[in-house]
Amino acid sequence: MLARKMDAMAHRDPLTGLANRRHFDRVCKHAIAQGTTLEVPLTVILLDVDFFKRYNDRYGHQAGDECLILVAECLEESVREPGDLVARYGGEEFVVLLQETNLAAGERVAQRIRSTLATRALPHEGSDVAPHLTLSQGFAQWRQGESLVMLLERVDGALYQAKEEGRNGYRLAS
């Protein structure tokens, strides 16, 4: 019982219950190794809550925590394959690993995430893009020979581009 609890603490984000960054990195490295051997695609989506600092400032940190939990629920609801992994990457950033998933299917997941969150319509009066909470997303398909660090750099660049282009959207990494 204690060992199971310790294992959960080492691999789970205590607030959202999602996998943590360490666990995501480990699983993603394994998926990349498998992709190299079996030549199967995988796609990663990096997400950031738009204007989260303003959300915290306006509604308070307790509401901010509840907001992150809601985002986690939306992400888990939007990801449907058993081998896929949703993780809290840090602060208001989340990451999704879509195993055996090409770009077209990854884009459908990004769209589903966006619409799932929109249906919740969590008010966000501090946002410049919508009256409700929104996310910016960057995504990419792993390329043969690419390390996890290289993949995440591309995905992060796409996320940055989505933010620069007005937020509340998603961009494909180049």
MDAnalysis code that builds the backbone (N, CA, C; Angstrom):
import MDAnalysis as mda
import numpy as np

u = mda.Universe.empty(522, n_residues=174, atom_resindex=np.repeat(np.arange(174), 3), trajectory=True)
u.add_TopologyAttr("name", ["N", "CA", "C"] * 174)
u.add_TopologyAttr("resid", np.arange(1, 175))
u.add_TopologyAttr("resname", ["MET", "LEU", "ALA", "ARG", "LYS", "MET", "ASP", "ALA", "MET", "ALA", "HIS", "ARG", "ASP", "PRO", "LEU", "THR", "GLY", "LEU", "ALA", "ASN", "ARG", "ARG", "HIS", "PHE", "ASP", "ARG", "VAL", "CYS", "LYS", "HIS", "ALA", "ILE", "ALA", "GLN", "GLY", "THR", "THR", "LEU", "GLU", "VAL", "PRO", "LEU", "THR", "VAL", "ILE", "LEU", "LEU", "ASP", "VAL", "ASP", "PHE", "PHE", "LYS", "ARG", "TYR", "ASN", "ASP", "ARG", "TYR", "GLY", "HIS", "GLN", "ALA", "GLY", "ASP", "GLU", "CYS", "LEU", "ILE", "LEU", "VAL", "ALA", "GLU", "CYS", "LEU", "GLU", "GLU", "SER", "VAL", "ARG", "GLU", "PRO", "GLY", "ASP", "LEU", "VAL", "ALA", "ARG", "TYR", "GLY", "GLY", "GLU", "GLU", "PHE", "VAL", "VAL", "LEU", "LEU", "GLN", "GLU", "THR", "ASN", "LEU", "ALA", "ALA", "GLY", "GLU", "ARG", "VAL", "ALA", "GLN", "ARG", "ILE", "ARG", "SER", "THR", "LEU", "ALA", "THR", "ARG", "ALA", "LEU", "PRO", "HIS", "GLU", "GLY", "SER", "ASP", "VAL", "ALA", "PRO", "HIS", "LEU", "THR", "LEU", "SER", "GLN", "GLY", "PHE", "ALA", "GLN", "TRP", "ARG", "GLN", "GLY", "GLU", "SER", "LEU", "VAL", "MET", "LEU", "LEU", "GLU", "ARG", "VAL", "ASP", "GLY", "ALA", "LEU", "TYR", "GLN", "ALA", "LYS", "GLU", "GLU", "GLY", "ARG", "ASN", "GLY", "TYR", "ARG", "LEU", "ALA", "SER"])
u.atoms.positions = np.array([
    [0.829, -1.190, 0.000],
    [0.000, 0.000, 0.000],
    [0.875, 1.256, 0.000],
    [1.863, 1.306, 0.876],
    [2.756, 2.458, 0.955],
    [3.579, 2.588, -0.324],
    [4.026, 1.459, -0.857],
    [4.815, 1.487, -2.096],
    [3.986, 2.044, -3.246],
    [2.716, 1.678, -3.319],
    [1.833, 2.179, -4.373],
    [1.630, 3.687, -4.222],
    [1.490, 4.131, -2.991],
    [1.313, 5.559, -2.713],
    [2.569, 6.344, -3.093],
    [3.721, 5.796, -2.767],
    [4.990, 6.446, -3.106],
    [5.174, 6.505, -4.626],
    [4.790, 5.433, -5.308],
    [4.894, 5.399, -6.763],
    [3.992, 6.458, -7.381],
    [2.779, 6.580, -6.872],
    [1.849, 7.597, -7.381],
    [2.403, 8.997, -7.151],
    [3.007, 9.220, -6.010],
    [3.578, 10.535, -5.705],
    [4.731, 10.864, -6.653],
    [5.474, 9.864, -7.052],
    [6.627, 10.085, -7.928],
    [6.223, 10.329, -9.376],
    [5.040, 9.874, -9.774],
    [4.634, 9.944, -11.177],
    [3.405, 10.805, -11.440],
    [2.784, 11.325, -10.414],
    [1.531, 12.067, -10.565],
    [1.661, 13.493, -10.063],
    [0.976, 14.385, -10.734],
    [0.857, 15.759, -10.275],
    [-0.164, 15.769, -9.138],
    [0.188, 16.294, -7.973],
    [-0.720, 16.210, -6.829],
    [-2.006, 17.023, -6.988],
    [-1.977, 18.086, -7.764],
    [-3.173, 18.918, -7.921],
    [-4.175, 18.288, -8.888],
    [-3.721, 17.926, -10.066],
    [-4.630, 17.472, -11.124],
    [-4.814, 15.960, -11.171],
    [-3.880, 15.228, -10.587],
    [-3.920, 13.777, -10.676],
    [-3.373, 13.235, -11.988],
    [-2.974, 14.139, -12.883],
    [-2.380, 13.720, -14.153],
    [-0.956, 13.227, -13.925],
    [-0.398, 12.618, -14.942],
    [1.025, 12.286, -14.903],
    [1.817, 13.580, -14.757],
    [2.989, 13.498, -14.150],
    [3.837, 14.688, -14.037],
    [4.855, 14.699, -15.181],
    [5.638, 15.748, -15.219],
    [6.607, 15.923, -16.303],
    [7.620, 14.783, -16.351],
    [8.104, 14.359, -15.209],
    [9.091, 13.277, -15.159],
    [8.521, 12.000, -15.786],
    [7.295, 11.684, -15.429],
    [6.667, 10.475, -15.970],
    [6.428, 10.623, -17.478],
    [5.957, 11.801, -17.895],
    [5.753, 12.044, -19.324],
    [7.057, 11.833, -20.088],
    [8.140, 12.445, -19.611],
    [9.428, 12.332, -20.301],
    [9.853, 10.871, -20.444],
    [9.666, 10.106, -19.381],
    [10.059, 8.691, -19.411],
    [9.222, 7.911, -20.427],
    [7.906, 8.109, -20.387],
    [7.012, 7.390, -21.301],
    [7.261, 7.817, -22.745],
    [7.485, 9.107, -22.956],
    [7.704, 9.609, -24.315],
    [9.029, 9.090, -24.887],
    [10.063, 9.038, -24.070],
    [11.335, 8.472, -24.543],
    [11.160, 7.012, -24.954],
    [10.396, 6.281, -24.172],
    [10.119, 4.881, -24.505],
    [9.332, 4.797, -25.818],
    [8.339, 5.680, -25.995],
    [7.538, 5.687, -27.228],
    [8.404, 6.026, -28.440],
    [9.351, 6.935, -28.254],
    [10.267, 7.284, -29.345],
    [11.149, 6.086, -29.700],
    [11.644, 5.390, -28.697],
    [12.455, 4.195, -28.954],
    [11.633, 3.146, -29.701],
    [10.401, 2.982, -29.293],
    [9.512, 2.030, -29.960],
    [9.211, 2.495, -31.386],
    [8.997, 3.792, -31.551],
    [8.743, 4.341, -32.884],
    [9.919, 4.141, -33.813],
    [11.111, 4.231, -33.262],
    [12.322, 4.022, -34.054],
    [12.391, 2.579, -34.544],
    [12.079, 1.658, -33.671],
    [12.142, 0.237, -34.009],
    [10.999, -0.187, -34.927],
    [9.784, 0.217, -34.578],
    [8.597, -0.256, -35.294],
    [8.114, 0.693, -36.384],
    [8.736, 1.867, -36.453],
    [8.349, 2.889, -37.429],
    [6.868, 3.253, -37.321],
    [6.425, 3.531, -36.101],
    [5.051, 3.992, -35.874],
    [5.087, 5.475, -35.514],
    [4.088, 6.233, -35.948],
    [4.083, 7.663, -35.659],
    [3.668, 7.954, -34.224],
    [4.069, 9.114, -33.754],
    [3.543, 9.641, -32.499],
    [3.505, 11.157, -32.623],
    [2.528, 11.735, -31.965],
    [2.334, 13.176, -32.004],
    [2.295, 13.701, -30.581],
    [2.863, 14.882, -30.383],
    [2.858, 15.538, -29.077],
    [2.179, 16.895, -29.217],
    [1.314, 17.199, -28.250],
    [0.646, 18.501, -28.174],
    [1.069, 19.158, -26.869],
    [1.553, 20.393, -26.948],
    [1.893, 21.187, -25.770],
    [0.850, 22.290, -25.670],
    [0.262, 22.453, -24.487],
    [-0.835, 23.396, -24.295],
    [-0.537, 24.343, -23.149],
    [-1.038, 25.547, -23.266],
    [-0.853, 26.559, -22.235],
    [-2.179, 27.290, -22.040],
    [-2.584, 27.486, -20.794],
    [-3.817, 28.221, -20.495],
    [-3.570, 29.691, -20.803],
    [-4.409, 30.261, -21.663],
    [-4.249, 31.660, -22.059],
    [-4.557, 32.598, -20.894],
    [-3.648, 33.538, -20.674],
    [-3.799, 34.584, -19.653],
    [-4.078, 33.998, -18.261],
    [-3.347, 32.938, -17.914],
    [-3.593, 32.289, -16.625],
    [-3.213, 33.181, -15.450],
    [-2.161, 33.951, -15.569],
    [-1.789, 34.857, -14.474],
    [-2.929, 35.829, -14.187],
    [-3.532, 36.350, -15.238],
    [-4.686, 37.242, -15.057],
    [-5.849, 36.509, -14.395],
    [-6.022, 35.243, -14.756],
    [-7.086, 34.443, -14.144],
    [-6.842, 34.338, -12.637],
    [-5.627, 33.983, -12.271],
    [-5.271, 33.890, -10.852],
    [-5.449, 35.225, -10.143],
    [-5.008, 36.300, -10.775],
    [-5.118, 37.626, -10.162],
    [-6.575, 38.027, -9.957],
    [-7.422, 37.706, -10.900],
    [-8.829, 38.113, -10.833],
    [-9.650, 37.236, -9.894],
    [-9.459, 35.923, -9.978],
    [-10.334, 34.993, -9.263],
    [-9.698, 34.363, -8.019],
    [-8.393, 34.503, -7.866],
    [-7.705, 33.935, -6.711],
    [-7.062, 32.596, -7.027],
    [-6.108, 32.222, -6.188],
    [-5.334, 31.004, -6.440],
    [-6.153, 29.731, -6.268],
    [-7.115, 29.731, -5.372],
    [-7.979, 28.550, -5.227],
    [-8.759, 28.308, -6.519],
    [-9.318, 29.382, -7.075],
    [-10.031, 29.261, -8.351],
    [-9.059, 28.867, -9.465],
    [-7.829, 29.366, -9.394],
    [-6.817, 28.981, -10.373],
    [-6.538, 27.490, -10.329],
    [-6.445, 26.947, -9.122],
    [-6.253, 25.501, -8.980],
    [-7.441, 24.737, -9.561],
    [-8.655, 25.213, -9.270],
    [-9.854, 24.565, -9.804],
    [-9.882, 24.642, -11.331],
    [-9.400, 25.748, -11.868],
    [-9.302, 25.923, -13.318],
    [-8.363, 24.868, -13.915],
    [-7.215, 24.663, -13.301],
    [-6.255, 23.673, -13.801],
    [-6.836, 22.260, -13.739],
    [-7.594, 21.984, -12.699],
    [-8.249, 20.675, -12.579],
    [-9.267, 20.497, -13.702],
    [-10.023, 21.551, -14.003],
    [-10.996, 21.501, -15.100],
    [-10.305, 21.269, -16.438],
    [-9.203, 21.963, -16.666],
    [-8.444, 21.766, -17.906],
    [-7.971, 20.314, -17.991],
    [-7.460, 19.782, -16.889],
    [-7.006, 18.385, -16.869],
    [-8.145, 17.442, -17.240],
    [-9.332, 17.690, -16.699],
    [-10.493, 16.853, -17.018],
    [-10.842, 16.941, -18.501],
    [-10.806, 18.146, -19.054],
    [-11.102, 18.328, -20.481],
    [-10.095, 17.589, -21.353],
    [-8.832, 17.645, -20.966],
    [-7.796, 16.956, -21.738],
    [-8.012, 15.449, -21.704],
    [-8.267, 14.926, -20.525],
    [-8.479, 13.479, -20.419],
    [-9.724, 13.045, -21.189],
    [-10.749, 13.884, -21.176],
    [-11.975, 13.584, -21.917],
    [-11.727, 13.599, -23.430],
    [-10.805, 14.422, -23.874],
    [-10.544, 14.600, -25.304],
    [-9.609, 13.552, -25.887],
    [-8.844, 12.898, -25.042],
    [-7.880, 11.884, -25.471],
    [-8.520, 10.530, -25.217],
    [-8.608, 9.721, -26.264],
    [-9.441, 8.524, -26.157],
    [-8.710, 7.198, -26.263],
    [-7.485, 7.210, -26.725],
    [-6.771, 5.948, -26.930],
    [-6.057, 5.526, -25.648],
    [-6.073, 4.234, -25.322],
    [-5.472, 3.765, -24.068],
    [-3.981, 4.077, -23.917],
    [-3.215, 4.087, -25.000],
    [-1.779, 4.334, -24.908],
    [-1.407, 5.799, -24.825],
    [-2.389, 6.686, -24.967],
    [-2.109, 8.116, -24.927],
    [-1.917, 8.574, -23.488],
    [-1.195, 9.665, -23.326],
    [-0.863, 10.147, -21.989],
    [-1.055, 11.653, -21.919],
    [-1.759, 12.093, -20.883],
    [-1.932, 13.515, -20.597],
    [-1.136, 13.810, -19.335],
    [-0.351, 14.889, -19.359],
    [0.480, 15.229, -18.202],
    [0.455, 16.731, -17.950],
    [0.634, 17.075, -16.703],
    [0.866, 18.478, -16.363],
    [2.361, 18.694, -16.512],
    [2.732, 19.638, -17.361],
    [4.136, 19.834, -17.675],
    [4.786, 20.856, -16.766],
    [3.985, 21.715, -16.175],
    [4.490, 22.720, -15.245],
    [3.586, 23.932, -15.250],
    [3.296, 24.483, -14.085],
    [2.457, 25.674, -14.010],
    [1.143, 25.457, -14.722],
    [0.892, 26.288, -15.740],
    [-0.345, 26.167, -16.517],
    [-0.115, 25.479, -17.854],
    [0.984, 24.750, -17.967],
    [1.295, 24.009, -19.195],
    [0.968, 22.527, -19.030],
    [0.385, 21.985, -20.085],
    [0.054, 20.569, -20.139],
    [0.634, 19.997, -21.427],
    [0.796, 18.687, -21.456],
    [1.339, 18.029, -22.642],
    [0.576, 16.726, -22.863],
    [0.379, 16.401, -24.129],
    [-0.340, 15.184, -24.494],
    [0.540, 14.372, -25.441],
    [0.726, 13.116, -25.124],
    [1.435, 12.174, -25.987],
    [0.391, 11.297, -26.659],
    [0.365, 11.342, -27.979],
    [-0.569, 10.536, -28.765],
    [0.237, 9.472, -29.500],
    [0.246, 8.273, -28.948],
    [1.031, 7.195, -29.540],
    [0.308, 6.617, -30.751],
    [1.099, 6.172, -31.718],
    [0.569, 5.599, -32.956],
    [-0.441, 6.551, -33.598],
    [-0.092, 7.845, -33.598],
    [-0.988, 8.892, -34.097],
    [-0.235, 9.793, -35.057],
    [-0.785, 9.962, -36.255],
    [-0.165, 10.853, -37.232],
    [-0.673, 12.287, -37.038],
    [-0.184, 13.194, -37.876],
    [-0.543, 14.610, -37.738],
    [-2.029, 14.872, -37.891],
    [-2.664, 14.249, -38.867],
    [-4.092, 14.488, -39.094],
    [-4.912, 14.088, -37.870],
    [-4.608, 12.941, -37.300],
    [-5.318, 12.500, -36.100],
    [-4.968, 13.388, -34.912],
    [-3.713, 13.838, -34.837],
    [-3.307, 14.763, -33.779],
    [-4.051, 16.079, -33.863],
    [-4.254, 16.557, -35.080],
    [-5.011, 17.804, -35.253],
    [-6.460, 17.633, -34.808],
    [-7.040, 16.478, -35.072],
    [-8.413, 16.226, -34.607],
    [-8.481, 16.260, -33.082],
    [-7.462, 15.737, -32.424],
    [-7.429, 15.789, -30.957],
    [-7.314, 17.239, -30.491],
    [-6.452, 18.029, -31.129],
    [-6.314, 19.448, -30.768],
    [-7.651, 20.172, -30.922],
    [-8.368, 19.887, -31.995],
    [-9.692, 20.490, -32.196],
    [-10.667, 20.040, -31.115],
    [-10.621, 18.763, -30.782],
    [-11.517, 18.220, -29.760],
    [-11.228, 18.849, -28.401],
    [-9.953, 19.043, -28.083],
    [-9.579, 19.698, -26.825],
    [-10.176, 21.097, -26.783],
    [-9.999, 21.827, -27.861],
    [-10.505, 23.206, -27.920],
    [-12.021, 23.248, -27.738],
    [-12.742, 22.382, -28.426],
    [-14.202, 22.408, -28.327],
    [-14.690, 21.890, -26.977],
    [-14.004, 20.908, -26.406],
    [-14.390, 20.398, -25.089],
    [-14.269, 21.490, -24.040],
    [-13.168, 22.237, -24.076],
    [-12.994, 23.328, -23.118],
    [-14.026, 24.430, -23.355],
    [-14.318, 24.727, -24.607],
    [-15.291, 25.781, -24.926],
    [-16.682, 25.433, -24.403],
    [-17.052, 24.155, -24.428],
    [-18.378, 23.774, -23.929],
    [-18.491, 23.972, -22.424],
    [-17.372, 23.930, -21.723],
    [-17.392, 24.189, -20.274],
    [-17.610, 25.671, -19.980],
    [-17.196, 26.529, -20.898],
    [-17.409, 27.985, -20.823],
    [-17.074, 28.561, -19.443],
    [-15.894, 28.227, -18.932],
    [-15.453, 28.771, -17.647],
    [-15.148, 30.256, -17.832],
    [-15.871, 31.143, -17.145],
    [-15.669, 32.586, -17.344],
    [-14.225, 33.014, -17.083],
    [-13.749, 33.919, -17.936],
    [-12.407, 34.482, -17.777],
    [-12.460, 35.936, -18.243],
    [-12.828, 36.806, -17.331],
    [-12.977, 38.226, -17.657],
    [-11.646, 38.905, -17.948],
    [-10.544, 38.287, -17.571],
    [-9.230, 38.874, -17.812],
    [-8.626, 38.507, -19.159],
    [-9.346, 37.719, -19.948],
    [-8.824, 37.280, -21.241],
    [-9.055, 38.338, -22.307],
    [-8.088, 38.469, -23.198],
    [-8.225, 39.380, -24.334],
    [-8.841, 38.700, -25.555],
    [-9.049, 37.383, -25.501],
    [-9.494, 36.670, -26.704],
    [-10.908, 36.106, -26.616],
    [-11.425, 35.899, -25.422],
    [-12.765, 35.318, -25.277],
    [-13.262, 35.585, -23.856],
    [-14.575, 35.547, -23.655],
    [-15.104, 35.741, -22.302],
    [-14.949, 34.508, -21.418],
    [-14.424, 33.435, -21.992],
    [-14.231, 32.191, -21.252],
    [-12.780, 31.728, -21.396],
    [-12.425, 30.749, -20.603],
    [-11.073, 30.198, -20.598],
    [-10.741, 29.574, -21.953],
    [-9.532, 29.830, -22.436],
    [-9.061, 29.262, -23.699],
    [-7.651, 28.711, -23.525],
    [-7.228, 27.944, -24.514],
    [-5.888, 27.353, -24.534],
    [-5.199, 27.688, -25.840],
    [-3.892, 27.785, -25.789],
    [-3.061, 27.808, -26.988],
    [-2.366, 26.456, -27.059],
    [-2.216, 25.937, -28.288],
    [-1.642, 24.612, -28.465],
    [-0.615, 24.606, -29.597],
    [0.452, 23.875, -29.379],
    [1.414, 23.599, -30.432],
    [1.532, 22.092, -30.550],
    [1.650, 21.584, -31.765],
    [1.783, 20.133, -31.894],
    [2.691, 19.764, -33.058],
    [3.216, 18.553, -32.964],
    [4.117, 18.051, -34.000],
    [4.117, 16.538, -33.967],
    [4.421, 15.976, -35.118],
    [4.644, 14.543, -35.200],
    [6.140, 14.308, -35.075],
    [6.508, 13.305, -34.301],
    [7.904, 12.932, -34.132],
    [8.481, 12.483, -35.470],
    [9.729, 12.890, -35.707],
    [10.456, 12.502, -36.924],
    [11.514, 11.461, -36.577],
    [11.708, 10.499, -37.472],
    [12.750, 9.485, -37.252],
    [14.072, 10.173, -36.934],
    [14.755, 9.696, -35.904],
    [16.052, 10.239, -35.520],
    [15.979, 11.427, -34.584],
    [14.790, 11.913, -34.315],
    [14.618, 13.099, -33.469],
    [14.555, 12.691, -31.996],
    [15.289, 13.408, -31.157],
    [15.256, 13.145, -29.718],
    [14.024, 13.806, -29.104],
    [13.734, 13.439, -27.874],
    [12.626, 14.069, -27.151],
    [12.862, 15.565, -27.018],
    [14.088, 15.960, -26.715],
    [14.409, 17.386, -26.563],
    [14.131, 18.133, -27.862],
    [14.550, 17.565, -28.977],
    [14.327, 18.215, -30.276],
    [12.836, 18.312, -30.595],
    [12.101, 17.252, -30.328],
    [10.659, 17.250, -30.566],
    [9.975, 18.320, -29.722],
    [10.328, 18.387, -28.449],
    [9.702, 19.369, -27.562],
    [10.070, 20.797, -27.938],
    [11.274, 21.000, -28.464],
    [11.646, 22.338, -28.938],
    [10.760, 22.759, -30.105],
    [10.496, 21.835, -31.016],
    [9.612, 22.159, -32.146],
    [8.184, 22.430, -31.680],
    [7.700, 21.601, -30.760],
    [6.339, 21.763, -30.247],
    [6.219, 23.083, -29.485],
    [7.238, 23.406, -28.696],
    [7.233, 24.665, -27.949],
    [7.234, 25.861, -28.906],
    [7.974, 25.765, -29.991],
    [7.974, 26.826, -30.996],
    [6.597, 27.020, -31.616],
    [5.896, 25.926, -31.867],
    [4.540, 26.011, -32.419],
    [3.580, 26.626, -31.407],
    [3.748, 26.269, -30.132],
    [2.921, 26.874, -29.078],
    [3.160, 28.375, -29.023],
    [4.412, 28.774, -29.073],
    [4.758, 30.197, -29.060],
    [4.112, 30.906, -30.250],
    [4.137, 30.271, -31.405],
    [3.525, 30.853, -32.602],
    [2.014, 31.014, -32.410],
    [1.359, 30.023, -31.826],
    [-0.087, 30.116, -31.566],
    [-0.394, 31.291, -30.649],
    [0.465, 31.515, -29.666],
    [0.268, 32.649, -28.753],
    [0.496, 33.968, -29.481],
    [1.543, 34.020, -30.287],
    [1.856, 35.240, -31.034],
    [0.753, 35.600, -32.029],
    [0.073, 34.590, -32.533],
    [-0.966, 34.812, -33.537],
    [-2.343, 35.030, -32.921],
    [-2.392, 35.297, -31.617],
    [-3.652, 35.671, -31.001],
    [-4.207, 34.717, -29.967],
    [-3.553, 33.602, -29.729],
    [-3.985, 32.622, -28.732],
    [-5.297, 31.947, -29.142],
    [-5.817, 31.102, -28.240],
    [-7.072, 30.382, -28.467],
    [-7.042, 29.608, -29.789],
    [-5.925, 28.983, -30.065],
    [-5.809, 28.214, -31.293],
    [-4.677, 27.218, -31.186],
    [-4.372, 26.581, -32.290],
    [-3.273, 25.621, -32.313],
    [-2.469, 25.809, -33.584],
    [-1.192, 25.456, -33.487],
    [-0.291, 25.565, -34.630],
    [0.536, 24.295, -34.740],
    [0.792, 23.931, -35.963],
    [1.635, 22.785, -36.280],
    [3.084, 23.242, -36.326],
    [3.956, 22.477, -35.701],
    [5.388, 22.792, -35.731],
    [5.949, 22.547, -37.118],
    [6.952, 23.340, -37.477],
    [7.588, 23.149, -38.790],
    [8.681, 22.105, -38.695],
])
